[in-house]
Amino acid sequence: MLPDSFTQKRHFIITLGKLLHKFGATTYRLENHLTNVSRFLAIPGQFIITPTSMTFVLYNSEDQLEHNFIVRVPPGDIDLGALARANELVDELSTGQRSLSEAIERLEEIKNKPAPYSNILIFLAFGASSGAFAMLMRTSWHDVFWSCVLGFMVYLLVLWSERSKSVANMLEPLSSILAAIAASAITLFDPLINVPLVILSSIIVFIPGLTLTTGLSELAERHLMSGTAKVMDASMTMFKLYFGAVLGMTISSLFWQPVEFVPTELVPQWTAWLAVLILSLSLVIVFKARKRHAFWGVLSGFIAFSSSYWAADYLGVALGAFAGAFAIGIYSNLFARFLKAPATVVMLQGLVVLVPGSKVYIGLNSIITGSDMIHADQIGSQTFLIFMSLVAGLIFANVAVRPRNSL
């Protein structure tokens, strides 16, 4: 690495950091990863990462000066394939398979690489994930079907938001408004659907349970600014989604009378396993995971669900989530160790099955309206305990099996 200049190394570190942030790397993992990379390149560095800003402080031993770089960035979206490629690139650089100049060119290729899955597949994944969530909530087949249909509608709004900045700025509440109006209209010819649950299922991709969990994890790691920012961002997203649903229901009531819900037969218990399979396959597409990692991502969902499901019989629901998070933490660290890929690739897909973001929405509905979308005792305290259990499970897993990959 000696022939490479400080300017090249600095450019690589900054470009790598911005790329990993853009594609969803968590703050504490990203800071650790950049520290490892700067140490390998023989440039002492310190990094402060938040969801909307990045600060790089790099020390040049040649001129004995510190070089600071501060940039404002939008919050990142999850792209597990890009994270895996960037991690692979750093491994190739550290083993001498690529020069620094080649690595810089490769970063640009990763940044500009087209989406790995077609819009048709993503369209199907949105609808399937909504239907799968409805199945996990043990509702009726009517709810599952209409949740799928409205999930398709939500993806059309996502496509529209990619072409319109104004729509992008109001995507979450707009999706809730239209989903609420559509669900209410459906009751005019199918009164067998649970409207609040169908609305929640159709917008489940926007429910920020994963963001809340990562925010709390960052707070536990003493990354206070980033953790607080993520928790507040997730809270505001939840409020926007719920407000949109309430507004949509109010608008629909101006045009037709609400139809009384007629309870019907629920889906069988075994469909929960089918739901986990469908949801895990959908997450592979939505999170843009590489095809070579698809099987491991689906397996992650089953490990998370089965561990928490069986542990709940002995420890209760909240501590069952601890067992699920502990299992998925160990599994993701072993995955990173043996497959030389970021632990995040499979950990996020497992966590989505466990995070109780939907329960926050349901609890919010209970507080405001006084009615229950589903029967659940002490949902507020239970949700809080589940979040704490998830964070604790991941911490204990990192102690039991030390991660060898900083991502």
N, C-alpha and C positions, 0 to 999 in steps of 0.2 A: 503493500500500500504506500510505500514511501514516495514513488514518483507522483502520486496524486496530490493535487494542490489543496490547500485549505478551502478555497472557493468551491471546488468540486464536492468535497466532503460536506460542506455546509449546505450546498444545494441539494445533495442527496438526502440528508437528514430532514431538511425542511419539507421537501417534496414528499418524502415517505410519511412524515407526520401528518401533513395535510390530507394525503390520500387515505391513510388509516382512519383518521377522524371522519372523513367524508363517508366512509363505508362502515361506520358503526362500532369502531373499537371503543371499549369502555376506558374511562379516564385513567384509572390506576394501572390497567394493563398497558395502555398506550405510553404513559410516562415511563414505566419500567422498560418497555421495549425500546423506546428511543434512547434511554440511558445506556442500555446494553449495546445498541448500535454505535452510539457516539464513543463508548469506551473501546469497542473493537476498531473503530477508525482513528483512535488515538486523539480524539478531540473531547476533552472534558466538557460536559454539557449539563445544564439543568433545564427543566421543562415544567411549565404550568399550563395545564389544559383544562378548559371549561367547555360546556356545550356550544358556546358562541365565540370563543376566543382562544388563541394559542400564543404562548410566549416561549421563544427559544433563546437561551443564553449559552453561547458556545465560546470556548476559550481557545485562542490561537497562540500556540507556544512560540511561533516564529516572531511575531511582533509584540508578544506579551500583552495582548489586548483582549477584552471581552467584546464579542459581537452579538448584539441583541436583535431579535426579529419578532415583531408583534403583528398578528394578523387577526382580523375579525372573520369568523366563518359561520355559516348556517349550521344548525344541528344536523348531524349525519343521519343517513338512512342505512339500514342493515343490508350489506352485500357480502355474504359469507364467502362467495367465490373469489371476490377481489381481495378479501382479507387473506385467504389461503394462498393466493398467487403472490401477494406482497411478502408474506412470510417465507414462501418458497424462494423468492428472489433474494432475501437477506441470507438465507442458508447457502444459496449458490455463491453469493459474494464472499461470505465468510470462509467457504471451502476453496475459494480460488477458481471456481468454474466460470465466473464472470468477472470482468474488470469493472471498475467503478463507472467508467463512461458507458459501458454496455448496460450496467444496472440502471443508470439514469434514463437511458432510452427505453428500457423495459418498463420502468415506472409509468412513462407516458403511454405505452401500449396498454398497460393495465387500466389506466385512467380512462382511456378512450375506447376500451373494448365494449362491443355491443352487448346488450342483455342476453344471457345464456338461454332464456326461454321466450317463446313467442307470446304475443299478446293473447292468443287463443288459450294457451296453457295457463297463463296468469288469470284470465277471465274465468276459466273452469276452477282454478284454485281458490279464487275469492268465494265463489258460490259454494264449493265443497267445504271450505273451512267454516262458513256460516252454518251449513247444514250439520256438520260434524259437531259444532259447539252445541247446537240445539239437542242433538242426541246425547251429548254428555250431561246436559241438564235434565235428562229423563223427562222429556216432554212428549207430545204426540207426533205421529207421522205427518199430520197436517202442518204442524209448526216446522218440522224439518224441511218439508217441501217448500213452503213459502219463504223460509229463511234462505234457502238456496237461491230462489228467484230474486229476492231482494239483495242478496249478496252479489249477484250478477249486475244488478242495477248500480250498486255502490262502485263496482269496478269501472263502469262506464263514466261515472263522475270522476274517478281517479284519472282516467284517460283525458277527460276534458280539462282537469286541473293542470295536466302537463303541457297544455297548449294555451292556458289562460292564467296569468298571475293572480287576477282578482278572484277567480274560482279557487285557486290553490290556497289563498289566504283565508277562505271561508269553507274549506272542504269538509271539515269535521261537522260543524253545525248544519251545513247544507245537507250532508248525507243523512244526518239524524232527522231533519225536517222532512225530507222526501220519503225516507223509510217509514216514518210515523204516518204520514198521509197515505202512503201506499198500503201499509198494514191495516189502517183503519178502513180503507176502501175495500180491502179483501174481505173484511167481516160482513159486508153487505150480501155476499153470496157464499161465504164459508164462515159461519159463526163459531166453528170449532177450533179457532186458533186463539192462542194466548197472545194478545197484541203486544204488551210490553216485552215479553220474552222474544217474540219474533223481531221486534225492533232491535233489541240488544244483540241477538244473534247476527242480524244483518250487518251491524256496524262493529262486530267483534274485532275486526282487524285494526280498528282505531283505538280500542280500549287500551289504555297505557299501563297495563299491569306489569309488563316487562320493564318499562321505563321506571316505574315505581320501585321495582325490585333492584334494578341496577343502581338507582339513586340511593337507596338505603344501604346497599353493599358498599358504595363509595363513601357514605358517611361512616360506616363501620371501619373502613380503611383509613379514616381521618382525612379524606379528600372532601373537606367541608364545603368549599365553594361549588364544586361540580355536583356533589351529592344534593345539596340544597336546591341548586338550580334545576336539577332533573326532577326532584320531588315536586317542586312548585310548577314546573312545566306540565308534568303528568296530571297534577290536580286541576290546572286550568283546562287541559284537554278534556278531562272528565266532566267538568262543569259545562263546557261548550257542547259536548255530546248530549248531556242530559237536558240542557236548555233547549237544544234543537228538537229533541224528542217531545218535550212538553209543548213547545210552540207548534210542532206539526200536528199533535193531537188536538190542540185548541183550534187550529185552522180547519181541520177536518170536521170538527163538531159544528162549525158554522154552516156547513153544507149538508150534513146528514146527521141523524141521531145515532149516538153510539149504540152498537149492538151488544146485547148481553152475552158474555162468554158462556159457551156450553161445554162443560168438561167432557173429555172423551178418553178413550183407552190410551195409555202411555206406551212408549216403545219398550221392548223387553230389556231386561238388565244386561244381557250379553251384548247389546248394541254399543255399550260403552267401549268395548275393545275394538269394534269396527270403527267407531268414531275416532279413537286414538290413531288408528292406521290412516284414515282419511285425512285427519288433521295434520299428522306428521308428514304425509306425502305432499299436502298443500304447502306446508311451511318450507319444504325443500325448494319449491318453486317461488313462493313469495319472498323468501330470504335469499334467493339466487345462489343457492349452494351448488358446488360443482357436482357433476353427475357421479364422479368417483366416490363422493362422500354421502350420496343419497341414502344408501343402505344404513350407514352408521347414524345418520340423522334420524331415520325412522326408528332404529333400534333405541336411540336415546329417548324418544317419546315413550316407548313401551317400558323401558327401565324406570323412567320417572313415574309413570302412572302406576305400574304394578307395585313398585316399592312403597309408594304412598298409600295405595289402596289396601295392601295387606297389612301395613304397619298401623293403619287407622283402626283396624279391628282390635288392636292391643293397646295402642297409645292415644287414640283419639284422632280427630281430623287434623288438628293443628300440628301435633307432633308427628303425625303421619307425613305431613309436608316436609318436616325436618328430615325424615328418613329418605324421602324422595330426593330432596336436594343433596343430601349426603351421598346417595348412590350416584346421582348424575354428576356430582363434582368429582368423585373418584373415577367414574367412567370417562369423563372428558379429559382428565389429566392422563389417564392411561392411553386414551386415543392420541393425544398430543405426543406422548412419549414414543409410541410404537409406529404411528403413521406419519410423524413429522409434519403435523398440521396444527393450526391454532386450536386450543381447547374450546374456544368460543364457537367453533363451527358446529359442534354437537351440543354444547352446553345450553346455548340459547334455545335450540329446538326442544330440548327436554324441559327447560324452565317454563316455556310457554304453556305446556300442559299443566304445570303446577301453580302458576301465579294466579292469585284470586282477584284479578282486575275486575272481572264481571261482578264479584261480590261487593266491591266498592260501589259500583253503579247501582246494584240492587239495594244496598244499604242506604245510598243517597235517596233512592226512590221511596224507601220506607220512612225515612226521616221527614221528607217533604210532603208526601201524600198520605202517609199513615197506612198505606196498603202494601201487601206483600205480593211481589211477582211470583215467587215460589215460597213454599213453606220452609223456613230456616230459622232456627232458634239462635238468639244472640249473635246475629250475623256480623255486627260491628266489632265486638271483641274477638270473635273467631277470625275475622279477616286480618285484624292487627296481629294476632298470634301466628297466623300462617305466614305473613310477611316476615316476621321476626324469625320464624323457624327456617324459612328459605335462606335468609342471610346467614344464620348460624350454621345451617347444614353445609353451605359452600365453604365457610371458614374452616370448619372441622375437616372437610374433605381435603382441603389444601394442606392441612397438617398431617393427615393420614397418608396421603400420596402427594409428595411435593411436585408441583408443576415444573417441568423442565423447559417449557416454552413460555416466554413472557406474554405472548398473545393468547 
